[in-house]
Amino acid sequence: MYLTRFRLNTHRAGARKLLSSPQTMHAAVLGGFPELLPTTSGPSGSEDDRGEGRVLWRVDRNAKAEVLLYIVSPSRPELTHMVEQAGWPRSEPETWWRTHDYTGFLSGLEKGQVWGFRLTANPVHSIRRKDGENTRRTAHVTPRHQAGWLLKQQERWGFEVLRKEEVDPARPEIDGYELLVHERNRSGFDKPDPRPGRKGARMRVPVVTATFDGRLTVTDPEALRRGLGAGIGRAKAYGCGLMTLAPVD
């Protein structure tokens, strides 16, 4: 596995085009892996949940002039096409992007370790509006429910978000944990409308995303390795699911 960081030049029209469309960014990222087939996405952004062979990506907007693209992949990417479109092609080649072998880091995860983390995800749940109706996937849209979604993922993916010592009893779902929910976004994409009589028409498919920053404890290293490599949650083709870890003081 490999972890890549690519800095986007937001002064360029090509970079702004990539940042404005998850579909366009996804296509550009996959363009760096000619040996891989594109991942499949259903009409609502659902996808297969395979691990090996998946390419994950995430955009971090740290500041107006610092926008970073992170990629986790089974092989090294070749991103010259993105440098020409959205980077600094006149700079030194070694500064275009940096790729690190991720396998050693993943194999070093141990139970009880504490890490800072960041995850951009598509927090959704299935609901049934009335008896006899099929369940429908619906996005969580409030910070409280989005935080609750992440906390429900903990056991499956081998981690626990750290709890705070002092908790506001009025907001335990958020204030009880070392967790920040931000960069909440309701974007989406257009696709052909499959309904009868709508030939040539297009319909909007929403993709709700949220970014989570916090601190966690490793509870099951193998499960966490799977999550870091295969992604957490849905909408991976649209920049969701990639969790990164960082040392804490």
Summary of the structure (lengths in Angstrom):
residues: 249
radius of gyration: 18.9
end to end distance: 26.6
largest distance: 62.2
contacts: 716
relative contact order: 0.21
helix: 26%
strand: 35%
